[in-house]
Amino acid sequence: MSTHRTALIPLEAWCYSSPDVRDSGQRVDFGLLAEALIYYDCLLVNISNQPQLADFLRWLVNTSLDNS
């Protein structure tokens, strides 16, 4: 039975996953991450390549600096 405490989130945006995000030029779907944070206590993030990792870390740092 699932406890719905943890979720695996694929953040990549490509033609079959988040096509609108991909069409806007972004490589990472931050909306999916934000929605998952509402419902789950713990998130496991699946990042496919280095450019996506760089975008994710840049977003994370900028978000952290905006809140401090």
BELSUL-V60303 format. One record per residue. RES is the residue in one letter. PHI is phi in degrees with one decimal (NA if undefined). PSI is psi as a letter, one per 20 degrees, with the letter a starting at -180 (none if undefined). D_CENTER is the distance of its C-alpha to the mean C-alpha in Angstrom with 2 decimals. Layout:
# BELSUL-V60303
res=RES phi=PHI psi=PSI d_center=D_CENTER
res=RES phi=PHI psi=PSI d_center=D_CENTER
This chain:
# BELSUL-V60303
res=M phi=NA psi=p d_center=25.53
res=S phi=-82.0 psi=p d_center=21.90
res=T phi=-95.8 psi=i d_center=21.36
res=H phi=57.5 psi=k d_center=17.92
res=R phi=-98.8 psi=h d_center=17.01
res=T phi=-128.8 psi=q d_center=14.36
res=A phi=-138.4 psi=q d_center=11.67
res=L phi=-94.3 psi=p d_center=10.10
res=I phi=-113.3 psi=o d_center=6.62
res=P phi=-83.9 psi=o d_center=6.76
res=L phi=-90.3 psi=i d_center=4.08
res=E phi=-68.4 psi=q d_center=7.45
res=A phi=-113.5 psi=o d_center=9.29
res=W phi=-145.0 psi=a d_center=12.96
res=C phi=-64.5 psi=h d_center=16.07
res=Y phi=-105.0 psi=i d_center=15.64
res=S phi=-133.7 psi=o d_center=11.98
res=S phi=62.4 psi=l d_center=11.08
res=P phi=-62.8 psi=h d_center=14.36
res=D phi=-67.0 psi=h d_center=14.64
res=V phi=-66.0 psi=g d_center=11.59
res=R phi=-63.1 psi=g d_center=13.08
res=D phi=-63.5 psi=h d_center=16.47
res=S phi=-81.5 psi=i d_center=15.62
res=G phi=96.6 psi=j d_center=15.06
res=Q phi=-89.6 psi=q d_center=11.37
res=R phi=-100.6 psi=i d_center=9.81
res=V phi=-125.4 psi=p d_center=6.04
res=D phi=-93.0 psi=n d_center=5.15
res=F phi=-74.0 psi=h d_center=4.38
res=G phi=-64.0 psi=h d_center=6.93
res=L phi=-63.3 psi=g d_center=5.73
res=L phi=-63.1 psi=g d_center=3.98
res=A phi=-62.5 psi=g d_center=7.34
res=E phi=-65.6 psi=g d_center=9.32
res=A phi=-65.9 psi=h d_center=8.74
res=L phi=-64.6 psi=h d_center=9.81
res=I phi=-70.3 psi=h d_center=12.88
res=Y phi=-98.8 psi=h d_center=14.01
res=Y phi=-121.5 psi=q d_center=13.37
res=D phi=-78.8 psi=h d_center=14.85
res=C phi=-135.0 psi=p d_center=12.97
res=L phi=-120.1 psi=p d_center=9.58
res=L phi=-104.9 psi=p d_center=9.71
res=V phi=-100.6 psi=p d_center=6.81
res=N phi=-102.9 psi=o d_center=8.23
res=I phi=-113.1 psi=p d_center=8.29
res=S phi=-83.5 psi=h d_center=11.30
res=N phi=-150.1 psi=r d_center=13.08
res=Q phi=-65.8 psi=g d_center=14.04
res=P phi=-60.7 psi=h d_center=13.21
res=Q phi=-67.3 psi=h d_center=9.48
res=L phi=-61.6 psi=g d_center=9.97
res=A phi=-62.5 psi=g d_center=12.06
res=D phi=-62.9 psi=g d_center=9.83
res=F phi=-64.7 psi=g d_center=7.16
res=L phi=-66.2 psi=h d_center=10.41
res=R phi=-62.1 psi=g d_center=12.06
res=W phi=-62.9 psi=g d_center=9.73
res=L phi=-62.9 psi=g d_center=10.06
res=V phi=-65.6 psi=g d_center=13.77
res=N phi=-63.7 psi=h d_center=14.43
res=T phi=-68.0 psi=h d_center=13.07
res=S phi=-66.7 psi=h d_center=15.16
res=L phi=-70.4 psi=h d_center=18.10
res=D phi=-66.5 psi=h d_center=18.09
res=N phi=-89.7 psi=i d_center=18.51
res=S phi=-97.8 psi=none d_center=21.27
